[in-house]
Amino acid sequence: MHMKLYRILILLVAFTLPSCKKGFLELAPISDTNSVNFYRNAEDMLNAVNAAYASLQFNGMYNLSMYAIGETMSDNTEILDAQSGIDISQIDAFTTLSNNGIASTTWNDHYRGILACNTVIDRIGGVTMDQALKDRFVAEVKFLRGLMYFNLVRIFGDVPLVLTETTDVSSGYTYTRNPAEEVYAQIVKDLQEAKQKLPASYTGTNVGRATSGAATGMLAKVFLTQKKWAEAAAETKEIIDSKMYELLPSYADIFKISNKNNKESLFEVQYKKGGYGLGSPFNNAFAPRLAGAAVTTIGAGSGHNLPTADMDKAYEAGDLRKEASLAQGYTSGGKFVPALFVKKYLDPAPFAGGDSDNNWPVLRYADVLLMRAEALNEVGYVAGGEAFVLLNTIRKRAGLDDKTSQEIPSQAAFRLAVEQERRVELAFENHRWFDLTRTGRAIEVMNAKGFNVQPFRLLLPIPLTQIQINPDRIKQNPGY
């Protein structure tokens, strides 16, 4: 492999493919994606598809970047100790520079994942295998590619739209930033095509792969972001009518390690502890930095994603979700130490520091119900209508009273009620920042809480290295 590939826009390709020998979760490295003669049969293609899933665990995706942006940039969480990392501290304080490591890793790792998806799509046509399985593999990676581009376009705005496998240095210099509308059009296309070919569910070791419900739910979120209310309402109705999903009776049960991929889950990033390099890092990442092993049992905390005092106060009295979501402190040396931290991803028996068993919930049924409530309200406010029923269904599980049209008397009031409900229902699941930006509320909300967010900071800077490599075609976001 030519070494210059590592220095070009979207040609960061050196990563290992996981083997399918022990199933979807039990993965082991066997090769890399650029092996010329690797794609020979169905098993090889399964390994290639698994590589695309494995990329979700990159630091530039769900291991770090997505919570750093989705939560830490918002009013939900914060960094209290600069020793937790200068890059994430910049993001928290809206002082992000163009050489920020998290911004760079987010860009690079998402394009590495997209390359893995493109490799499957481009190579699978030459492999002799069952056509139905071939169709499913393509649908899986189109779902993943759609998800990755959805993340990129929300984080950076206009981004290069790369839809084929990149195999040489020169082609990397041809890409420019496509307008966000073009990127969204491709995301919708990918998700719609994936939806048609993905199964409704899986069994055995395939559980956790993308389903038609996952594609439909992600499509609904994309439409909501585009303010296509009727389309979002239609996609969410399809999920509800399928009766494939339901709210678990107990909110706390959603996040139990013994309850991965439960009936409320549409899609999760899969993790497996045990020294395989596939464990989740959140048990340690979200523990207070000075807590030692008092919270994590093994290894120290990183002090990332610490709930703000404002988040702590956001829950209504009696909301059962609060106890399941965040802790007020920990006990060390027989003394209670007050320190807010996220509880949703605690592993009571981690294998090692940074090697836990918690999955990351990307999309779940409660989100679908709230998206539908929001979309219906935007189509037209109806006092006591279906949107109210959906909102109150979520509140009932939380142990809270119904909201009435007397309390929420208008479309504008319902918008704020849904925003609040999404905040506490989906806390620490990477939704808050993106909710605030898509509704146009980010600057108002954050500045009211003591920040000074300039409009250009609603997007992260294009990594400086990408501009230096290809200055004629890749330009910086305004303001940076």
N, C-alpha and C positions, 0 to 999 in steps of 0.2 A: 504494500500500500504506500503510495506517495506521501511523504511526510507533510507536504503543503496542504494536503486535505484537512489537516487539523487546524489550519489557520484561515479557512474560508468560511464564509457566512453559514452555510447549512451542511457542511461536509464533515461534521464531527461524527465519525461512524464506528470508532473502535469500542465495541462493547460485546459481551459474550452472550451467546444464545443459550437459554436453559433447555435442558433435556426433558422430554416428556415421559421418560421411562417410569417415573414414580407418580405420574399424574400432574395435574395443573399446579398444585401447590408445592410439591416436592421436587424442586428444580435443582439442576446442577449444570455448571458451564461445560460446554463441549466444543464450541467453535466460535467463529465470528462471522458477521453477515457478509463479508466480502469474499468468502471462500468461493472460488470460481465454480467448482463442481459440486457444491454442497446440496443444491436443490434437485434431488433425484426422485423422491417419492413422497407419499403422504406423511410419513413420519418426519421427514426433513421439513416439510411445510408446517407441520404442527410445531416443530421447534422454532421456526421463524415467527409464527404467530405468537408463541409464548414469549419471544424476545420483545415483541411490541408491548405485550402486557407488562413484562418486567420493567420496561422503561418508566412506567408510572411510579416506580420506587426510586427513581433518580432524585438527587437533592434538588434539582431544578424543577421537579414536579411535586409530588405529594409528600416526599420525605421532609421538605423544608419550605420551598418557595411558595407553594399554594397557601400554607397557613401564614407565612410571613406577609403575604400580600392580602389574602382574603380576610384575615383577622387582625394582624398587628397594625396594618394601615388604618383600620377602622377604630371605632370607639370601644370595641369589645375587649381588646387585649393590648398589652404594652410591654416594653422592655425597661426594667427598673435598674439594671446594672450594665454599664457600658462593657464590662468584661464578658457579657453574653454575646458580644460580637458587634463590631462597628458597622457592618453591612446591614444587619437587621435593625440596629439602632437608627441608622439613617432613614430606613423605610418607616419606622415608627414615628420619627420626628418630621417627616416630609422634608428632609434635607438630602435626598438621594442624589448622588453624583453619577455621571455617565460611566465611571469606572467601578460602580458598585458590583461586588461579586455576586450577589443574589440576582440582580437584574441580568448579568451576563450568563450565569448558570441557568436561569429560567429560559432564556433564549436558546442557548446551546442544547440543553437537555430536551426541550420540546422538539427541536428539529432533529435530534438523534432519534427520538421516538417516531416522528413522522417519517423519517427515512426507513425505519424498521417496517412501518406500515406500507410504504411505497414499494419496498422490496418484495413483500408478499404479493401485492397486487400485480407487479410487473413480472414476477418469476413464475407464478402459479399456473399460468396458461400453458407452460411447457412441461408440466408434470402430469403424468398419467395417474389418475386417482378418481375415486367416486365423485361424480359431479355435484351431488348434494352436499358432500363434505367440502368440496372446493368452494361452492357458493357460500357456505357458512363461514369458512375461513376468511374469504374476502369481506363478507359482511362484518365480521368481528373487527378487522383492522380498519374498515371504514368508520365504524363507530368510534374506535380509538382515535383515528385521525381527526374526526369531527370534534371530539372532546378536546384534543390537543390544540387545534386551531381556535376553538372557542376560548380556551384559556389565553392563548397568545393575543388574539384580537382585542380582548377585554383589557389586557395588561399593557400592550404596546400600541394599539391602534392599527394603522396600516402595517402589514407584514408581508414578506415574500410568500407567495403561494406556490409551493413546490409539490407537484402531484405525480412525479415519476422518480424512480431511483436515480440518485446522482452518483456517477461512477468515475468521473474525471474532474481534474482540477479546473479546466477552462470553463466548464459549464457553470461552475459555482459563481463566476463573475458576471453571468448574464442576468441574475435575478435582481429585481428591484422590489420596492415595497408596493404591493398591490393595495388599492383602496379597500377600506374595511368592508364596503358593500359587496365587493367581489369575494372577499374572504367569507363573509356570512352566507353568500349564495352557495359557495362550495360546501360549507358546513351543513347547510340544510340539505343539499343534494346527497352528501355522504350519509347523513342520518336517515333520510328517507329511503335510500337504497338499502342501508343496513337493516332498517325496520322490516323491510319486505322479506328478507332472507334469514333473519335470526330466529331461533326457536323461542318459544315463550318461557321455557325453563330447561334445566339440565338435571342430570343425576350424577351421583358418585363424584369422582375427582374433577368432573367438568363444572361442578357448581361454582359459581363466581365469575364465569365468563359472561360477556355481554349478551343480553336477551333483547327480544323485540320490545319489551316493556322499558328496558333501559334506554334504547334508542328513541322510543316515543316520548319518554320523560325528558330526555335531554333536548329533543326537538321542541318540546313545550317551553323549556327554559330559554332556548335560543329565540323563539318567537316572542316570548315575554320581553326579552332584552331588546328586540327590534320594535317593540310596541305594536306587534301584530296580535291584538287582543283576541279576536275571533278565532284565529288559528291556534293560539295557545289554549284557549278554552276547549277547542275541539280535540286537541291531543290529550289534554288531561282527562276529558270525558271518556276517551277511548281506554285510558288506563283504568279508570274507576269501573267502567262497564265490563272490563275483562274479568274482574273479581279475582285477579291473580295476587293482589296485594291487600293488606289490611294493617291497621294500626295495632301494635302490640298493646295489650291491656296495661302494662307497666312501662313507663318511659325509661326507667333505669335498665330494664332488660334489653333494650335495643343495643346497648354498648357492651354487654357482657361477652367475654371471649368465647364462652360456651354457646353463644347465640349468633355466631357470624352468619351472614347471608340469610337473615330471617325473613319472615313474611312481609316485613315493612321495607326491606331493602330492595332497591332497584339496581344499584350498582355500588360495589365497594372495591377499593384497592386491596388486593389480597396480600397478607403477610403471614409468614410462618417462622416462629422462633426455633432455635435449636442449633445454631452454629453454621447454618447454610448460607449466611449472608443475605437472608430474606426476611429477617425479623424487622419489626417496626421500631423506630427510634423515639416515639412520642412519650413513652413512660419516663424516660430521662430528660428529653428535650423540654417538657412542660413542667418539670419539678423545679421548685425554687433553687437558685444556684447555691445557696449556703445550707441547704437541707441535708447534705451528705446523702446517706442511704436511707434516711428516715422515711422518705416518701417512696423511693424507687425500689428499696430492698437490695438492689445491686447497682453500683455505679452512682455517680453524682448527678445532680440536676443541672440543666443548662440555663434555666431562667427565661426560656422563651414562652411567648404566648400567655403571659400572666394576665388574668382578668383584671380589668380596671375597677376602681371603686364605683364608677358610673354603671358598669355592667352588673356589679353586685347589687346595686340599687334598682336595676331595671326590672327585677322580678316582683310581681305582686305578692302580697302576703298570702301564704298558703300554697304557693306554686310548687308542686312536687318536682318540677324539673330542676329547680335550683340545687337541691341536695344531690341530685344525680350528676350535675354538670360541673360544679365548682366546690372547692373546699375552702374553709376560712383559715386554715392553718394546719400545722402538724405538731406532733409531740416528739421532742428530742431531749434525752437526758431527764425524762420525767417531767419536763416542762412544756407547756403549750406555747408554740411560736406562731403568732398571727402572720399569715402570709397567704393571700389568695392564689390558688392554682387550679388548673383544669383537672377534673377527675375522670372525664369521659374515656380517657385512653390509658388508665392505670392498669397494669398487669400485676396481679398479686404474686405471680411466680415467673418472673422473667428468666430467660436462659442466661443472659449476661447484660451488661450495660449496653443499651442501644439495640438489644435483641429481644424484642417482646412479640406477643402474639396478636396484638390488636389490629384489626382491619381499619381502613379509613372509609367512612361513609361518604360517597360522592353524591348519591341521590337516593332519597327515601320517600316513602308514600306520604308522610306528613308534608313534605315539601310540595308534592303534587297537589294535595288538597288546598294548600295555601296559594299556590300558583293559580289554581282554578278560581279560587275566591277573588284574587286580585284581578284576573282577566275578566271575570263576569262583572265586577264592579266598574271596570273601565269601559266595558261594552254599554253598561247603563246601571246606575244605582237603583236597587229595589229594596225598599225597607222590609226587613224580615225575610228576604228572599234566600235563594240557594247559597249565595255568598256568605250570608249570616250563618246558615246551617253548617257550612264547611268550617268557618272560623270557630264556631262554638264546639264542633266535634273535636278540634284540636285542644281547645280550652278545657273541655270536660275531662279528658284524660289527665290533664295537668291539675285537676282538682279545683278548677276555677268556675265561677258562675258564668252563665251566658251573657254575651253582650247583646243589647237590644237596640232597636232603631231610635229609641229615646236617647241612648248614650252615644250612638253613632248616627246622627241625623242626616248625613250628606255623603256624597261621593268622596269629597276631600277628607272628611273625617274617617271614612272607611279605609282610605289609602293609609292613613297614619296608624289605624288599628292593625291592619295587616302588617305594616312595617314593624310595629312593636311585637306582634305575635311571631313573626319570622325571626326577629332578633333573639327571643328567649327560647323558642322551639329549636332553632337551628344553630344555637350558639356554639362557637368553636368548631364549626364544620365547613369553614371557608366560604360562607355565603354573605356575610355582613357587608364587606367593602363593595362587592359586586352589586348587592341590592341597592346600596346608597348611590353608586355611580349610575346604574341603569335608570333609577327614578329621578336623577338630577338633584338629589338631596345631599350629596356628600359634603359639599362646601358649607352649606347652611348648618348641617348637623355638627360637623367637626369644628367649625369656627365658633359655634355657640358653646363648645366645650374647651375653649382655650387655645385652639390651634390657629394658624394663619395659613390656610391652604390656598395657594394660588391655583387658578384654573388649569394651568399647564401640568400641574402635578397630579392630576387625575389619571394620567398615563405615566408609566415608568420611562426612563430614557432608553433609547436604543443603545446597546452596549458600545462603548467607545471603540473597542477592538473591531467590531463589525464595520464601523464607518472608516476606520483606518485601513482596513483590508480592501474595501471596495468603495472609496469615497465618491466616485462618479455616479453610483447608483443607489447607495444607501445613505440617506440624509437623516439628521437628528430630528427628534420631536422638538417643536418650538419651545423655547424657554430654557432648554438645557445647554 
